[in-house]
Amino acid sequence: MSELTFLYGALTAMCLFAGLFFLRYWKVSKDSFFIWFACAFWTFAINWFLLAEDHGVSEHSFYIFGVRLAGFLEILAAILLKNRAPDEGSR
């Protein structure tokens, strides 16, 4: 096992842990912001896991980039949904 594989495994574990951390806050507050962040970190965990398991792939390959892009889009969606203007009927 190479050192890089070990680091990718550690990053996978930390992203899974961060997702659980946000899931806990979502259960308390029921704010969708936290579930979006939990899903984003779980997506990042998939990214690191794929890099750890596929030894011949580069971080710059298309499908690795696509998984990482999906995680960042989830974070962007969380921010945009949190900051959208309230509806007129909700006042």
Gaussian input, Z-matrix of N, CA and C with variables (Angstrom, degrees):
# hf/3-21g

backbone

0 1
 N
 C     1     B1
 C     2     B2     1     A1
 N     3     B3     2     A2     1     D1
 C     4     B4     3     A3     2     D2
 C     5     B5     4     A4     3     D3
 N     6     B6     5     A5     4     D4
 C     7     B7     6     A6     5     D5
 C     8     B8     7     A7     6     D6
 N     9     B9     8     A8     7     D7
 C    10    B10     9     A9     8     D8
 C    11    B11    10    A10     9     D9
 N    12    B12    11    A11    10    D10
 C    13    B13    12    A12    11    D11
 C    14    B14    13    A13    12    D12
 N    15    B15    14    A14    13    D13
 C    16    B16    15    A15    14    D14
 C    17    B17    16    A16    15    D15
 N    18    B18    17    A17    16    D16
 C    19    B19    18    A18    17    D17
 C    20    B20    19    A19    18    D18
 N    21    B21    20    A20    19    D19
 C    22    B22    21    A21    20    D20
 C    23    B23    22    A22    21    D21
 N    24    B24    23    A23    22    D22
 C    25    B25    24    A24    23    D23
 C    26    B26    25    A25    24    D24
 N    27    B27    26    A26    25    D25
 C    28    B28    27    A27    26    D26
 C    29    B29    28    A28    27    D27
 N    30    B30    29    A29    28    D28
 C    31    B31    30    A30    29    D29
 C    32    B32    31    A31    30    D30
 N    33    B33    32    A32    31    D31
 C    34    B34    33    A33    32    D32
 C    35    B35    34    A34    33    D33
 N    36    B36    35    A35    34    D34
 C    37    B37    36    A36    35    D35
 C    38    B38    37    A37    36    D36
 N    39    B39    38    A38    37    D37
 C    40    B40    39    A39    38    D38
 C    41    B41    40    A40    39    D39
 N    42    B42    41    A41    40    D40
 C    43    B43    42    A42    41    D41
 C    44    B44    43    A43    42    D42
 N    45    B45    44    A44    43    D43
 C    46    B46    45    A45    44    D44
 C    47    B47    46    A46    45    D45
 N    48    B48    47    A47    46    D46
 C    49    B49    48    A48    47    D47
 C    50    B50    49    A49    48    D48
 N    51    B51    50    A50    49    D49
 C    52    B52    51    A51    50    D50
 C    53    B53    52    A52    51    D51
 N    54    B54    53    A53    52    D52
 C    55    B55    54    A54    53    D53
 C    56    B56    55    A55    54    D54
 N    57    B57    56    A56    55    D55
 C    58    B58    57    A57    56    D56
 C    59    B59    58    A58    57    D57
 N    60    B60    59    A59    58    D58
 C    61    B61    60    A60    59    D59
 C    62    B62    61    A61    60    D60
 N    63    B63    62    A62    61    D61
 C    64    B64    63    A63    62    D62
 C    65    B65    64    A64    63    D63
 N    66    B66    65    A65    64    D64
 C    67    B67    66    A66    65    D65
 C    68    B68    67    A67    66    D66
 N    69    B69    68    A68    67    D67
 C    70    B70    69    A69    68    D68
 C    71    B71    70    A70    69    D69
 N    72    B72    71    A71    70    D70
 C    73    B73    72    A72    71    D71
 C    74    B74    73    A73    72    D72
 N    75    B75    74    A74    73    D73
 C    76    B76    75    A75    74    D74
 C    77    B77    76    A76    75    D75
 N    78    B78    77    A77    76    D76
 C    79    B79    78    A78    77    D77
 C    80    B80    79    A79    78    D78
 N    81    B81    80    A80    79    D79
 C    82    B82    81    A81    80    D80
 C    83    B83    82    A82    81    D81
 N    84    B84    83    A83    82    D82
 C    85    B85    84    A84    83    D83
 C    86    B86    85    A85    84    D84
 N    87    B87    86    A86    85    D85
 C    88    B88    87    A87    86    D86
 C    89    B89    88    A88    87    D87
 N    90    B90    89    A89    88    D88
 C    91    B91    90    A90    89    D89
 C    92    B92    91    A91    90    D90
 N    93    B93    92    A92    91    D91
 C    94    B94    93    A93    92    D92
 C    95    B95    94    A94    93    D93
 N    96    B96    95    A95    94    D94
 C    97    B97    96    A96    95    D95
 C    98    B98    97    A97    96    D96
 N    99    B99    98    A98    97    D97
 C   100   B100    99    A99    98    D98
 C   101   B101   100   A100    99    D99
 N   102   B102   101   A101   100   D100
 C   103   B103   102   A102   101   D101
 C   104   B104   103   A103   102   D102
 N   105   B105   104   A104   103   D103
 C   106   B106   105   A105   104   D104
 C   107   B107   106   A106   105   D105
 N   108   B108   107   A107   106   D106
 C   109   B109   108   A108   107   D107
 C   110   B110   109   A109   108   D108
 N   111   B111   110   A110   109   D109
 C   112   B112   111   A111   110   D110
 C   113   B113   112   A112   111   D111
 N   114   B114   113   A113   112   D112
 C   115   B115   114   A114   113   D113
 C   116   B116   115   A115   114   D114
 N   117   B117   116   A116   115   D115
 C   118   B118   117   A117   116   D116
 C   119   B119   118   A118   117   D117
 N   120   B120   119   A119   118   D118
 C   121   B121   120   A120   119   D119
 C   122   B122   121   A121   120   D120
 N   123   B123   122   A122   121   D121
 C   124   B124   123   A123   122   D122
 C   125   B125   124   A124   123   D123
 N   126   B126   125   A125   124   D124
 C   127   B127   126   A126   125   D125
 C   128   B128   127   A127   126   D126
 N   129   B129   128   A128   127   D127
 C   130   B130   129   A129   128   D128
 C   131   B131   130   A130   129   D129
 N   132   B132   131   A131   130   D130
 C   133   B133   132   A132   131   D131
 C   134   B134   133   A133   132   D132
 N   135   B135   134   A134   133   D133
 C   136   B136   135   A135   134   D134
 C   137   B137   136   A136   135   D135
 N   138   B138   137   A137   136   D136
 C   139   B139   138   A138   137   D137
 C   140   B140   139   A139   138   D138
 N   141   B141   140   A140   139   D139
 C   142   B142   141   A141   140   D140
 C   143   B143   142   A142   141   D141
 N   144   B144   143   A143   142   D142
 C   145   B145   144   A144   143   D143
 C   146   B146   145   A145   144   D144
 N   147   B147   146   A146   145   D145
 C   148   B148   147   A147   146   D146
 C   149   B149   148   A148   147   D147
 N   150   B150   149   A149   148   D148
 C   151   B151   150   A150   149   D149
 C   152   B152   151   A151   150   D150
 N   153   B153   152   A152   151   D151
 C   154   B154   153   A153   152   D152
 C   155   B155   154   A154   153   D153
 N   156   B156   155   A155   154   D154
 C   157   B157   156   A156   155   D155
 C   158   B158   157   A157   156   D156
 N   159   B159   158   A158   157   D157
 C   160   B160   159   A159   158   D158
 C   161   B161   160   A160   159   D159
 N   162   B162   161   A161   160   D160
 C   163   B163   162   A162   161   D161
 C   164   B164   163   A163   162   D162
 N   165   B165   164   A164   163   D163
 C   166   B166   165   A165   164   D164
 C   167   B167   166   A166   165   D165
 N   168   B168   167   A167   166   D166
 C   169   B169   168   A168   167   D167
 C   170   B170   169   A169   168   D168
 N   171   B171   170   A170   169   D169
 C   172   B172   171   A171   170   D170
 C   173   B173   172   A172   171   D171
 N   174   B174   173   A173   172   D172
 C   175   B175   174   A174   173   D173
 C   176   B176   175   A175   174   D174
 N   177   B177   176   A176   175   D175
 C   178   B178   177   A177   176   D176
 C   179   B179   178   A178   177   D177
 N   180   B180   179   A179   178   D178
 C   181   B181   180   A180   179   D179
 C   182   B182   181   A181   180   D180
 N   183   B183   182   A182   181   D181
 C   184   B184   183   A183   182   D182
 C   185   B185   184   A184   183   D183
 N   186   B186   185   A185   184   D184
 C   187   B187   186   A186   185   D185
 C   188   B188   187   A187   186   D186
 N   189   B189   188   A188   187   D187
 C   190   B190   189   A189   188   D188
 C   191   B191   190   A190   189   D189
 N   192   B192   191   A191   190   D190
 C   193   B193   192   A192   191   D191
 C   194   B194   193   A193   192   D192
 N   195   B195   194   A194   193   D193
 C   196   B196   195   A195   194   D194
 C   197   B197   196   A196   195   D195
 N   198   B198   197   A197   196   D196
 C   199   B199   198   A198   197   D197
 C   200   B200   199   A199   198   D198
 N   201   B201   200   A200   199   D199
 C   202   B202   201   A201   200   D200
 C   203   B203   202   A202   201   D201
 N   204   B204   203   A203   202   D202
 C   205   B205   204   A204   203   D203
 C   206   B206   205   A205   204   D204
 N   207   B207   206   A206   205   D205
 C   208   B208   207   A207   206   D206
 C   209   B209   208   A208   207   D207
 N   210   B210   209   A209   208   D208
 C   211   B211   210   A210   209   D209
 C   212   B212   211   A211   210   D210
 N   213   B213   212   A212   211   D211
 C   214   B214   213   A213   212   D212
 C   215   B215   214   A214   213   D213
 N   216   B216   215   A215   214   D214
 C   217   B217   216   A216   215   D215
 C   218   B218   217   A217   216   D216
 N   219   B219   218   A218   217   D217
 C   220   B220   219   A219   218   D218
 C   221   B221   220   A220   219   D219
 N   222   B222   221   A221   220   D220
 C   223   B223   222   A222   221   D221
 C   224   B224   223   A223   222   D222
 N   225   B225   224   A224   223   D223
 C   226   B226   225   A225   224   D224
 C   227   B227   226   A226   225   D225
 N   228   B228   227   A227   226   D226
 C   229   B229   228   A228   227   D227
 C   230   B230   229   A229   228   D228
 N   231   B231   230   A230   229   D229
 C   232   B232   231   A231   230   D230
 C   233   B233   232   A232   231   D231
 N   234   B234   233   A233   232   D232
 C   235   B235   234   A234   233   D233
 C   236   B236   235   A235   234   D234
 N   237   B237   236   A236   235   D235
 C   238   B238   237   A237   236   D236
 C   239   B239   238   A238   237   D237
 N   240   B240   239   A239   238   D238
 C   241   B241   240   A240   239   D239
 C   242   B242   241   A241   240   D240
 N   243   B243   242   A242   241   D241
 C   244   B244   243   A243   242   D242
 C   245   B245   244   A244   243   D243
 N   246   B246   245   A245   244   D244
 C   247   B247   246   A246   245   D245
 C   248   B248   247   A247   246   D246
 N   249   B249   248   A248   247   D247
 C   250   B250   249   A249   248   D248
 C   251   B251   250   A250   249   D249
 N   252   B252   251   A251   250   D250
 C   253   B253   252   A252   251   D251
 C   254   B254   253   A253   252   D252
 N   255   B255   254   A254   253   D253
 C   256   B256   255   A255   254   D254
 C   257   B257   256   A256   255   D255
 N   258   B258   257   A257   256   D256
 C   259   B259   258   A258   257   D257
 C   260   B260   259   A259   258   D258
 N   261   B261   260   A260   259   D259
 C   262   B262   261   A261   260   D260
 C   263   B263   262   A262   261   D261
 N   264   B264   263   A263   262   D262
 C   265   B265   264   A264   263   D263
 C   266   B266   265   A265   264   D264
 N   267   B267   266   A266   265   D265
 C   268   B268   267   A267   266   D266
 C   269   B269   268   A268   267   D267
 N   270   B270   269   A269   268   D268
 C   271   B271   270   A270   269   D269
 C   272   B272   271   A271   270   D270

   B1=1.4545
   B2=1.5286
   B3=1.3120
   B4=1.4570
   B5=1.5230
   B6=1.3049
   B7=1.4622
   B8=1.5167
   B9=1.3315
   B10=1.4619
   B11=1.5271
   B12=1.3096
   B13=1.4625
   B14=1.5181
   B15=1.3164
   B16=1.4633
   B17=1.5266
   B18=1.3216
   B19=1.4666
   B20=1.5268
   B21=1.3315
   B22=1.4703
   B23=1.5285
   B24=1.3177
   B25=1.4634
   B26=1.5166
   B27=1.3261
   B28=1.4682
   B29=1.5280
   B30=1.3244
   B31=1.4629
   B32=1.5265
   B33=1.3323
   B34=1.4663
   B35=1.5229
   B36=1.3147
   B37=1.4663
   B38=1.5240
   B39=1.3177
   B40=1.4645
   B41=1.5263
   B42=1.3309
   B43=1.4625
   B44=1.5281
   B45=1.3339
   B46=1.4640
   B47=1.5240
   B48=1.3221
   B49=1.4548
   B50=1.5307
   B51=1.3248
   B52=1.4703
   B53=1.5226
   B54=1.3465
   B55=1.4568
   B56=1.5180
   B57=1.3304
   B58=1.4658
   B59=1.5230
   B60=1.3183
   B61=1.4541
   B62=1.5321
   B63=1.3423
   B64=1.4644
   B65=1.5199
   B66=1.3263
   B67=1.4587
   B68=1.5245
   B69=1.3205
   B70=1.4612
   B71=1.5270
   B72=1.3328
   B73=1.4629
   B74=1.5211
   B75=1.3236
   B76=1.4534
   B77=1.5267
   B78=1.3411
   B79=1.4580
   B80=1.5239
   B81=1.3223
   B82=1.4623
   B83=1.5230
   B84=1.3328
   B85=1.4652
   B86=1.5251
   B87=1.3438
   B88=1.4625
   B89=1.5315
   B90=1.3273
   B91=1.4554
   B92=1.5233
   B93=1.3224
   B94=1.4657
   B95=1.5330
   B96=1.3175
   B97=1.4643
   B98=1.5293
   B99=1.3097
   B100=1.4587
   B101=1.5250
   B102=1.3291
   B103=1.4612
   B104=1.5165
   B105=1.3348
   B106=1.4620
   B107=1.5250
   B108=1.3160
   B109=1.4630
   B110=1.5289
   B111=1.3224
   B112=1.4666
   B113=1.5268
   B114=1.3143
   B115=1.4673
   B116=1.5248
   B117=1.3254
   B118=1.4630
   B119=1.5236
   B120=1.3048
   B121=1.4571
   B122=1.5223
   B123=1.3163
   B124=1.4550
   B125=1.5305
   B126=1.3386
   B127=1.4604
   B128=1.5248
   B129=1.3333
   B130=1.4623
   B131=1.5325
   B132=1.3261
   B133=1.4699
   B134=1.5252
   B135=1.3240
   B136=1.4654
   B137=1.5240
   B138=1.3298
   B139=1.4613
   B140=1.5271
   B141=1.3235
   B142=1.4656
   B143=1.5113
   B144=1.3262
   B145=1.4621
   B146=1.5301
   B147=1.3262
   B148=1.4646
   B149=1.5200
   B150=1.3143
   B151=1.4626
   B152=1.5212
   B153=1.3225
   B154=1.4614
   B155=1.5291
   B156=1.3218
   B157=1.4563
   B158=1.5275
   B159=1.3062
   B160=1.4608
   B161=1.5223
   B162=1.3087
   B163=1.4628
   B164=1.5226
   B165=1.3141
   B166=1.4514
   B167=1.5105
   B168=1.3216
   B169=1.4618
   B170=1.5258
   B171=1.3037
   B172=1.4653
   B173=1.5243
   B174=1.3196
   B175=1.4636
   B176=1.5208
   B177=1.3231
   B178=1.4548
   B179=1.5205
   B180=1.3249
   B181=1.4633
   B182=1.5274
   B183=1.3263
   B184=1.4607
   B185=1.5236
   B186=1.3340
   B187=1.4611
   B188=1.5284
   B189=1.3155
   B190=1.4711
   B191=1.5265
   B192=1.3291
   B193=1.4572
   B194=1.5224
   B195=1.3368
   B196=1.4659
   B197=1.5171
   B198=1.3210
   B199=1.4689
   B200=1.5260
   B201=1.3256
   B202=1.4686
   B203=1.5218
   B204=1.3389
   B205=1.4641
   B206=1.5201
   B207=1.3314
   B208=1.4675
   B209=1.5285
   B210=1.3243
   B211=1.4674
   B212=1.5213
   B213=1.3208
   B214=1.4629
   B215=1.5232
   B216=1.3303
   B217=1.4617
   B218=1.5286
   B219=1.3248
   B220=1.4633
   B221=1.5281
   B222=1.3138
   B223=1.4693
   B224=1.5175
   B225=1.3362
   B226=1.4607
   B227=1.5203
   B228=1.3268
   B229=1.4659
   B230=1.5195
   B231=1.3188
   B232=1.4683
   B233=1.5170
   B234=1.3173
   B235=1.4597
   B236=1.5174
   B237=1.3354
   B238=1.4632
   B239=1.5220
   B240=1.3244
   B241=1.4638
   B242=1.5248
   B243=1.3186
   B244=1.4622
   B245=1.5297
   B246=1.3291
   B247=1.4623
   B248=1.5275
   B249=1.3143
   B250=1.4624
   B251=1.5168
   B252=1.3122
   B253=1.4623
   B254=1.5236
   B255=1.3169
   B256=1.4729
   B257=1.5290
   B258=1.3249
   B259=1.4654
   B260=1.5193
   B261=1.3313
   B262=1.4674
   B263=1.5222
   B264=1.3261
   B265=1.4470
   B266=1.5222
   B267=1.3200
   B268=1.4566
   B269=1.5258
   B270=1.2944
   B271=1.4771
   B272=1.4812
   A1=108.26
   A2=115.20
   A3=118.68
   A4=110.38
   A5=114.79
   A6=120.40
   A7=111.01
   A8=116.20
   A9=120.14
   A10=110.97
   A11=117.70
   A12=121.30
   A13=110.71
   A14=116.91
   A15=120.77
   A16=110.51
   A17=117.33
   A18=120.68
   A19=111.70
   A20=116.41
   A21=119.32
   A22=110.57
   A23=116.88
   A24=119.97
   A25=112.10
   A26=116.80
   A27=120.47
   A28=110.62
   A29=117.04
   A30=120.14
   A31=111.36
   A32=116.36
   A33=120.02
   A34=110.70
   A35=116.89
   A36=121.24
   A37=111.18
   A38=117.61
   A39=120.37
   A40=111.53
   A41=117.68
   A42=119.79
   A43=110.95
   A44=117.15
   A45=119.60
   A46=111.00
   A47=116.77
   A48=121.28
   A49=111.20
   A50=117.65
   A51=120.90
   A52=110.39
   A53=117.01
   A54=119.87
   A55=112.14
   A56=117.03
   A57=120.27
   A58=111.57
   A59=116.70
   A60=121.90
   A61=110.34
   A62=116.88
   A63=120.52
   A64=111.73
   A65=117.95
   A66=120.76
   A67=110.98
   A68=116.46
   A69=119.99
   A70=111.07
   A71=117.03
   A72=119.74
   A73=111.58
   A74=117.74
   A75=119.83
   A76=110.66
   A77=117.24
   A78=120.35
   A79=111.50
   A80=117.40
   A81=121.54
   A82=111.44
   A83=116.77
   A84=120.48
   A85=114.35
   A86=118.10
   A87=123.74
   A88=111.96
   A89=117.26
   A90=123.06
   A91=108.26
   A92=117.03
   A93=120.70
   A94=112.70
   A95=117.39
   A96=121.76
   A97=110.57
   A98=116.80
   A99=121.01
   A100=112.33
   A101=117.97
   A102=119.11
   A103=110.36
   A104=117.74
   A105=120.72
   A106=110.22
   A107=117.02
   A108=119.85
   A109=111.14
   A110=117.45
   A111=120.11
   A112=110.00
   A113=116.89
   A114=120.41
   A115=111.29
   A116=117.31
   A117=120.35
   A118=110.71
   A119=117.44
   A120=119.26
   A121=111.37
   A122=118.34
   A123=120.08
   A124=110.49
   A125=116.79
   A126=120.44
   A127=110.21
   A128=116.98
   A129=120.06
   A130=110.88
   A131=116.88
   A132=119.98
   A133=110.24
   A134=117.22
   A135=120.71
   A136=109.71
   A137=116.62
   A138=121.52
   A139=111.21
   A140=117.28
   A141=120.50
   A142=111.60
   A143=117.14
   A144=120.42
   A145=110.97
   A146=116.48
   A147=119.85
   A148=111.02
   A149=117.24
   A150=119.56
   A151=111.61
   A152=117.05
   A153=120.13
   A154=111.28
   A155=117.56
   A156=120.84
   A157=113.29
   A158=117.96
   A159=121.43
   A160=108.51
   A161=116.90
   A162=121.25
   A163=113.28
   A164=118.96
   A165=120.66
   A166=114.08
   A167=118.00
   A168=120.34
   A169=110.46
   A170=114.75
   A171=121.21
   A172=109.46
   A173=116.25
   A174=120.03
   A175=111.45
   A176=117.12
   A177=121.66
   A178=112.89
   A179=117.33
   A180=118.90
   A181=109.92
   A182=114.66
   A183=120.29
   A184=112.76
   A185=118.11
   A186=117.79
   A187=112.44
   A188=118.33
   A189=120.09
   A190=109.56
   A191=115.70
   A192=119.62
   A193=111.17
   A194=117.06
   A195=120.75
   A196=112.55
   A197=117.06
   A198=120.43
   A199=110.02
   A200=115.95
   A201=120.00
   A202=111.12
   A203=116.88
   A204=121.25
   A205=110.87
   A206=117.20
   A207=120.93
   A208=110.67
   A209=117.56
   A210=120.47
   A211=112.24
   A212=116.17
   A213=118.82
   A214=111.70
   A215=117.91
   A216=120.27
   A217=111.26
   A218=117.12
   A219=120.04
   A220=110.64
   A221=117.49
   A222=120.46
   A223=110.17
   A224=117.35
   A225=120.85
   A226=110.94
   A227=117.31
   A228=121.16
   A229=110.79
   A230=117.58
   A231=120.97
   A232=110.78
   A233=116.54
   A234=120.29
   A235=110.64
   A236=116.84
   A237=119.69
   A238=111.89
   A239=117.43
   A240=119.95
   A241=111.85
   A242=116.69
   A243=120.38
   A244=111.54
   A245=116.80
   A246=120.95
   A247=113.62
   A248=118.53
   A249=118.92
   A250=110.59
   A251=114.57
   A252=120.71
   A253=109.72
   A254=117.92
   A255=119.70
   A256=110.64
   A257=115.41
   A258=120.54
   A259=109.84
   A260=114.86
   A261=120.64
   A262=111.30
   A263=117.94
   A264=121.59
   A265=114.10
   A266=118.33
   A267=120.25
   A268=113.11
   A269=117.01
   A270=119.62
   A271=113.31
   D1=129.70
   D2=-178.19
   D3=-84.25
   D4=164.39
   D5=178.81
   D6=-64.19
   D7=-35.86
   D8=-179.59
   D9=-65.68
   D10=-39.87
   D11=177.09
   D12=-62.85
   D13=-39.85
   D14=177.17
   D15=-62.26
   D16=-43.28
   D17=179.77
   D18=-65.91
   D19=-40.28
   D20=176.47
   D21=-62.93
   D22=-38.35
   D23=176.87
   D24=-65.17
   D25=-39.50
   D26=177.30
   D27=-65.79
   D28=-40.72
   D29=177.33
   D30=-64.58
   D31=-37.54
   D32=176.03
   D33=-60.85
   D34=-46.90
   D35=-179.05
   D36=-63.76
   D37=-40.83
   D38=-178.98
   D39=-68.84
   D40=-36.20
   D41=176.75
   D42=-67.99
   D43=-39.04
   D44=175.60
   D45=-62.71
   D46=-41.04
   D47=178.13
   D48=-64.79
   D49=-42.48
   D50=178.35
   D51=-62.82
   D52=-38.50
   D53=176.44
   D54=-62.64
   D55=-40.44
   D56=176.57
   D57=-65.88
   D58=-35.23
   D59=177.52
   D60=-61.03
   D61=-47.25
   D62=178.24
   D63=-69.11
   D64=-32.67
   D65=177.37
   D66=-63.69
   D67=-37.22
   D68=178.07
   D69=-62.57
   D70=-42.79
   D71=178.82
   D72=-69.71
   D73=-30.77
   D74=176.23
   D75=-66.36
   D76=-39.90
   D77=179.16
   D78=-62.97
   D79=-33.87
   D80=-179.75
   D81=-76.97
   D82=-46.99
   D83=-171.15
   D84=-97.64
   D85=-19.82
   D86=-174.59
   D87=57.37
   D88=25.68
   D89=176.68
   D90=-87.84
   D91=124.03
   D92=-175.87
   D93=-64.19
   D94=-18.34
   D95=177.23
   D96=-55.41
   D97=-42.64
   D98=-176.50
   D99=-72.10
   D100=-35.48
   D101=179.11
   D102=-70.98
   D103=-33.19
   D104=175.17
   D105=-63.65
   D106=-42.96
   D107=179.43
   D108=-68.16
   D109=-37.16
   D110=176.91
   D111=-61.28
   D112=-45.64
   D113=179.11
   D114=-64.88
   D115=-36.78
   D116=178.17
   D117=-63.40
   D118=-44.02
   D119=-179.86
   D120=-69.39
   D121=-33.10
   D122=175.60
   D123=-68.08
   D124=-33.88
   D125=175.05
   D126=-65.61
   D127=-40.62
   D128=176.03
   D129=-64.25
   D130=-33.84
   D131=176.85
   D132=-64.39
   D133=-39.49
   D134=176.24
   D135=-61.90
   D136=-41.56
   D137=178.21
   D138=-57.60
   D139=-50.52
   D140=-178.54
   D141=-67.89
   D142=-35.17
   D143=177.96
   D144=-64.20
   D145=-43.14
   D146=178.51
   D147=-62.85
   D148=-38.20
   D149=177.52
   D150=-67.86
   D151=-35.45
   D152=-179.59
   D153=-71.47
   D154=-36.19
   D155=-174.76
   D156=-84.47
   D157=-33.34
   D158=-176.72
   D159=-98.85
   D160=97.26
   D161=-171.34
   D162=-71.92
   D163=-21.16
   D164=-176.75
   D165=-93.95
   D166=2.36
   D167=-174.88
   D168=-98.48
   D169=148.17
   D170=177.86
   D171=-96.77
   D172=158.79
   D173=175.44
   D174=-65.15
   D175=-16.63
   D176=-176.45
   D177=-98.11
   D178=8.54
   D179=178.17
   D180=-71.78
   D181=159.66
   D182=-171.16
   D183=-63.23
   D184=-46.99
   D185=-175.07
   D186=-73.66
   D187=-29.66
   D188=174.49
   D189=-67.42
   D190=-43.09
   D191=177.46
   D192=-62.59
   D193=-38.27
   D194=179.52
   D195=-64.02
   D196=-40.45
   D197=178.33
   D198=-65.28
   D199=-44.37
   D200=178.99
   D201=-64.01
   D202=-40.29
   D203=177.52
   D204=-60.97
   D205=-40.72
   D206=178.24
   D207=-60.38
   D208=-40.37
   D209=178.06
   D210=-63.06
   D211=-43.48
   D212=179.43
   D213=-69.79
   D214=-32.80
   D215=175.69
   D216=-67.04
   D217=-33.72
   D218=175.82
   D219=-65.40
   D220=-40.05
   D221=176.65
   D222=-65.05
   D223=-42.27
   D224=177.96
   D225=-62.24
   D226=-41.34
   D227=177.71
   D228=-62.42
   D229=-40.92
   D230=178.90
   D231=-61.12
   D232=-43.89
   D233=-178.52
   D234=-67.66
   D235=-44.43
   D236=-179.09
   D237=-65.48
   D238=-41.39
   D239=179.12
   D240=-67.32
   D241=-33.58
   D242=179.71
   D243=-70.48
   D244=-32.30
   D245=-173.96
   D246=-103.05
   D247=8.59
   D248=179.06
   D249=-68.66
   D250=154.87
   D251=-179.50
   D252=-68.98
   D253=139.74
   D254=178.14
   D255=-68.80
   D256=150.40
   D257=178.11
   D258=-68.52
   D259=154.32
   D260=178.49
   D261=-66.10
   D262=-33.14
   D263=-177.03
   D264=-75.41
   D265=-11.98
   D266=-175.81
   D267=-89.91
   D268=-0.92
   D269=-179.16
   D270=-84.91

